[in-house]
């Protein structure tokens, strides 16, 4: 894999129709994984300066304004994994979060935007295992999946059998998506076989539940390690690869995102299997959500603008997106109490 090559699918970003008129893409065939190919893994080389230059220019070469910006903000909402992973989480917090997931933007604001018929919802709600049953019940009939963090989240230092048990328990409780964390030690010591075996076992434990594999990129030391770990996890059957737990000192960054989405593109070109991508942690502003959408469009194409293949893990981002939509519709920013999260 090389990261100096750029693949652009469109000359401008601002040519998408409003989000309410975008036809959803069909569900992609699930990545079954392939045998571990260490020659392929060792081929990964990263040109750090080129990656950083690409990241620096991403939001300077493209602009999205007015109704197109509002449409992209609506699209970003549909790709949100609305998340609460705090030590003070309560059943009440989760119930309010689920209510927000069902109705992420106020009805009067949607009406002002001409988007009342969109049936706007987030991509998923992500919680700790003990709160999965509460979220499942609150979202019953909505079609919104519940995701559970697992395998010793966030550090991943639990015994292996305990990790498998966590996955099984969350699936039994009703989670249809599992966000697992890898053992960073396997990457840092170059033990790719151990990483492959671990992720493959996690995938088997997930069964029909989709598995998002958290790399915790800030703890992997180098961008090359990020690229190699991305390939190994996809070979092991990851449905998504995800940047961060949200608990690291540095979470989702565009340079890391570029390395990971180009790994996804490389895997697609070699195997024909589509793997999703989820940046998570530290994405708080509506503007940042547009940067990530631009990255997906330019590097992977329009199909990765759908929540079947792209998610943003965030807790406070939705409030700022709603604030920006309010400004577009009314000409002024809504007070914070109009856009509560929980």
Residue, then its C-alpha position, 0 to 999 in steps of 0.5 A: x500500500x502506498x499513501x502518495x497516490x490520491x484518487x479523486x472521484x469528483x471535481x467538486x464536493x458541492x455537487x451532491x443533491x440535498x441529503x433528502x434526495x440521495x438514494x441509499x446504497x445497497x447493503x454491501x456483501x460482508x467482508x468474510x476475511x482472507x488468510x493472513x498474507x504477511x508479504x502484503x502486510x510488509x509491503x505497507x510503507x507510509x510517506x508521512x510528509x505526503x500524508x500530512x500535506x494531503x491532510x493539511x490541504x483537504x479542507x482548503x481545496x474544497x468548500x461547501x456552502x449554503x444549502x449544500x452545507x446544510x445537506x451535508x450536515x444532514x448526511x453527517x447526522x445519518x452517519x453518527x454513532x451517538x455515543x455515551x461512554x462515561x463513568x457516570x452514565x445512567x439509565x436516564x442518560x441512555x434513555x434521553x440519548x436514544x430519544x435524541x437518536x430517534x429525533x436528532x433534529x427538532x421537527x420545526x427545524x426540519x420543516x424550515x429546511x424542507x426535510x420533514x419527510x427524511x425520517x432522519x435518524x442516526x446510524x447507531x447508539x453506542x453504550x457500555x455492555x450493562x446499558x445495552x438492554x436499556x438502549x435496545x428497549x428504548x430503540x425498539x421498532x426504530x431500526x436504529x442498531x445498538x452498538x456495545x464496546x467490548x473486549x476490555x474497552x478501552x485498554x484491551x488488557x482483559x484475559x482473552x476468554x473474558x473478552x470473548x465472553x463480553x462479546x457473547x454477552x452483549x450479542x445475547x443482550x441485543x447488541x447488533x454491532x460490537x466495537x472491539x479493541x485490539x491488543x496493542x502489544x501485538x502491533x508494537x511487537x510485530x506479532x501479526x499472526x497473534x493480532x490476526x488470530x485475536x481479531x478472527x476469534x472476535x469476529x467468530x464470537x460476534x456472529x451476525x453482529x457487525x464488528x468494528x475494530x478499534x485500533x487505538x491509533x495513538x498508541x500504535x507509535x507509527x503511521x506504518x503500524x496503523x497501516x499494517x494493523x488495518x490490513x491485518x484486521x481486515x484480513x481477519x474479517x473486520x466489518x469496520x476499522x475504527x481509529x480510536x476509543x475516544x479515551x486516548x490522549x489523541x484520537x481521530x486525526x486526518x493523517x491517520x484517517x488517510x492511512x486507514x481509508x487508503x488501506x480500505x481502498x487497497x483491500x477493496x482492490x485486491x479482494x473486492x470486499x468493502x470495509x467500513x471506516x469509523x473515526x471516533x474521539x475528538x470530533x466535536x464541530x460540524x466543520x470537522x464532520x464535513x472534513x471527514x465526509x470530504x475525505x470519504x468522498x474523495x478517497x473511497x467514493x460516494x458509497x462511503x457516504x452512507x452509514x453502511x460503510x461510514x460512521x462518526x463516533x461522537x457524543x457532542x457533535x450532534x449539538x453543533x450540527x443542529x446549531x449550524x442547521x438552525x443558523x442556515x434556516x433562521x439566520x441566527x444560532x439557537x441557544x444551547x438549551x434548544x439543542x440538548x444532548x441528554 
